[in-house]
Amino acid sequence: QVQLVESGGGLVQAGGSLRLSCAASGRTVSNYVMGWFRQAPGKEREFVAAISKSGGSTYYAGSVKGRFTISRDNAKNLVYLQMNSLKPEDTAVYYCAAGLNTNVVLTTPDSWGQGTQVTVSS
């Protein structure tokens, strides 16, 4: 099992940027597909982005395409989510997740982080 800890959330005005980080420990992060999810108050958790084990392939929800970028540095056991052109509807708790394949990440990830709050004001 891999342990995940998110950081980098905060308050930002619409149009601004934030970079979230996810630090992994316990297992070699290169063994996992990594993903980011978010959950707004009263809403279901939704998929945001995912990245393949080597970092060669990335996937995004339609709502964030062109604005968010997921990346990873396996040597440092870090995964990032660069968020640009933020909108009030991006306000949520953001979680990173790890799974041995894409289906596991999307359904029952092996590990979840504790979450970091992102608030975008209008």
RAWONOR-V342682 format. One record per helix or strand of 2 or more residues. SS is the DSSP state (@ for helix, = for strand). FROM is the first residue (numbers start at 1). TO is the last residue. If there is no record, write none. Layout:
# RAWONOR-V342682
SS FROM TO
SS FROM TO
This chain:
# RAWONOR-V342682
= 3 7
= 10 13
= 18 25
@ 29 31
= 33 39
= 46 51
= 58 60
= 68 73
@ 74 76
= 78 83
@ 88 90
= 92 99
@ 102 107
= 111 112
= 116 121
